[in-house]
Amino acid sequence: MDIERLRTDTPGCAKVAHLNNAGAALPPRPVIEAVNEHFALESTIGGYEAAERNEAAVQHFYDAVARLIGAHADEIAYVENATRAWDMAFYSIPFAEGDRILTTTTEYSSSAIAYQQVAAAKGVKVDAIPDEADGTLSLDALEAELVKGDVRLVSLNHIPTHNGLITPAAGVGRLCRQHGVLYLLDACQSVGQLAIDVGEIGCDMLSGTGRKYLRGPRGTGFLYVRRDILRTLVPPFLDLQAATWHVPNSFEMRDDAQRFETWERYVAGQIGLGVAAAYAADLGMTDIETRVIGLAAKLREELAARPGVTVLDKGPRPSGIVTFSVDGHDPAAIQAAARERDINVNVTNPLSHGYDLGAPSAAVRASVHYYNTEEELERLLSVLPER
C-alpha cells in the first residue's frame, strides 16, 4: 500500500497521530468531499431537490456496501448507526417463551441490555457461551448448546471493544447453519478492518457502522439481512419507506432489506458511506487487513518489552485494537498525556463489556489503521510513563 499517498488523502494525518480508529477513524478526502458537496447542494437548492439530483449517488450506497461484504444490494439497508441497525434486526425476530439466545462473554453491553429486555418481556433465556483458554469463544461449547435445542438466535460481536479478540465468526456460522438457528453478527469493529464475506461467515444478519474502520461519516450505519430470511422478520416499526399504504386500512411491507429503513435520513451521510465502502473495496480489504494486523502486532511487541506494561489482548491472532495497562498509572491520565502531544487513544469502559467478568476495570486502547505509521507508534510509546 502507498501509505504516504493514503496519508496525503487523509487531512487529519497532518494534525494528529490518530490511534483511536475503533472509536472513529479519520475520513479520507473523497468521503469528506462527497458529504460536504451534498450538504452544500442542500443549502442552495433544498434538501428534497438535492436528494433527487443526487439519486444515483444515494443508490450507489447499496451496491458499494454489498460489494464490500459479499452481499446483494437488495440485502442492504441504510440505518443511522450500527446500534439502530442491530436493534432493527434483533427486535424483528419473533421470540417466544422458552426460546434461548446464545451469546459471548465479551458481548457489548448495549446488546446485553436488549437480550435482558426481551428475556423479561417474553420469557426468553440468555446464555453466554464459555471461552477457550486463549479467550476465544468455544465452538465445542456452542455446538453442545445448539444440540440441546430451543435456540432461537446466536448473537455475538465479531471484534469486542476492549481486548483485541477476533471471534471465529465463520465457525459459528457453520454450526448455526447445521442446526438451523438464526445468526446475528455485530460487525461494528470489523467492517473496514477485516476482509468480510457474509457468505463465507454464514451469518443471517450483520450490522455495521460508518464512523469506525470504514472511515465514513458519523451518524451512519447499515444492516445486511440474507434474502432467504427477509420475509420472516417484521421490523419493530414501519413507515412509508418500509411499507406501502393501501387505502383504506392495510399496508404491505417491502420485500427487500429496505423494510428496515425509515424515509427520513442523513442523505449526505448515506452518500458518504457509499463512497467510504467503495474506497475500502478499491484499496483491497485483504491488503487493509494485513496492514492493520501487522501494525497492531508491532505495537503489542513493543509494549510487551517495556517494564510495567501489560498487554491485555486475547486470541491467537488479535485484531487492530490494542489494549494495555501501565503499573501504577491511571489509563485516563495516559490518554490525557498523549492528547497533549497530539496522539489520540481511548480508555475502555468496564460497563461496556457485557458478561465479561474478567475484564480489567479500565485500560488504554490504541486502535491502529492502515494509514498509521511505525513512527506514530513510537510517538505513543514515548509518552508512556516509566514504571
Secondary structure by P-SEA (a helix, b strand, c coil): caaaaaaaacccccccccccccccccccaaaaaaaaaaaaaaacccaaaaaaaacccccaaaaaaaaacccccccccccccaaaaaaaaaaaccccccbbbbbcccccaaaaaaaaaaaaacbbbbbbbbbcccccccaaaaaaaaaacccccccccccccccccccaaaaaaaaaaaabbbbbbcccccccccccccccccccbbbbbccccccccccccbbbbbcccccccccccccccccccccccccccccccccccccccaaaaaaaaaaaaaaaaaacaaaaaaaaaaaaaaaaaaaaacccccccccccccccccccccccccaaaaaaaaaaacbbbbbbbccccccccccccbbbbbbbcccccaaaaaaaaaacccc
